[in-house]
Amino acid sequence: MTVYVALLRAINVGGTGKLPMAELKAVCEGLGFSDVKTYIQSGNVLFRADEAEADVEQKLDDALGKLLGKEPGVMLRSRKELEAIAANAPFPDAKPNYLLVSFLPEAAPDDALDRMVAPDGEEAVVAGREIYVHFPIGSGKSKLKLPALKPGTTRNLNTVRKLAEMAGAMEDGG
């Protein structure tokens, strides 16, 4: 069985998409996923499934859509993908909680950064289905405008590393 890490969009942020993690776990178990584990309150869930990535992603998005009234958007990544994302993070001098990774449902378009407005010195790098953004003053204070981030969901580098570690423990039998 494949270990998947699901990153849900717009869950428990800014008063939208309220979803207790126990409920998220129950939804995943109801879909037949096994060894379900959640991590923090922002819509991160790890599990095992036999199906292909696209099928698992759609199944989970559909189920959550029924529960929440709107599909939140589900981005799946593997342990190896998360490890590579963490290992290849640009901006080596950035604090890990000031370096955010936006996970997109598909590869970012070539012009993804063309409309970026970065008044606080933010920097961004596109890498396939991810966009890394360094927020020198922190994302909470930033006035960054980057439309290419809209379809995705964002996690800081510490969270990416932790999810990769948790997925690794699951794959190694933990």
Residue, then its C-alpha position, 0 to 999 in steps of 0.5 A: m500500500t502506498v503512503y500518501v500525504a494529503l494537504l488540504r486547501a482552506i482548512n481551519v484558516g481565517g475562520t473558513g473550512k472548519l474541520p476538526m482533525a478527528e472528523l478528517k481522520a474519520v472521513c479518510e477511514g470511511l473511504g477505506f484508507s488505513d493507518v490514518k494520522t493527522y498533523i496540526q490543525s491546518g488540514n494535513v493527513l497521512f494514510r495508506a491506500d491501494e489506489a492511484e494518486a489521482d483517484v485517491e485525491q478525487k475521492l477525498d476531495d469529493a467526500l470532503g466536498k459533501l461534508l463541507g459544502k464545497e470541495p476544499g482542494v486536495m494535493l497529494r504528495s509522497r514521502k520522496e516528493l516531500e523530502a525532495i521539496a525540503a532538500n531542494a528549498p531555495f533561500p538557504d539563509a531563510k528561517p524555516n518558518y519564513l519559507l513557505v511552500s505552496f503546493l499546487p494541483e498541477a505544475a505552475p505555468d511558465d508565467a507564474l511569477d510575472r504578476m508578483v507584487a512583493p513590497d516587503g522583499e519577498e522572493a519566489v521560485v517555481a519548482g514544478r507543482e510547488i512555489y517556494v516563497h521567502f517572507p523576510i518579515g513573515s507571511g502574516k505581515s506581508k503584503l505579497k500578491l501572487p495570483a499563482l498561489k490561489p489554487g494551492t495550499t501553503r505550508n512552512l518548511n518546518t511542516v514539510r519536513k515533519l510531514a516527510e518524517m512522519a511519512g518515512a516512519m509509516e513507510d519504515g513500519g512505524 
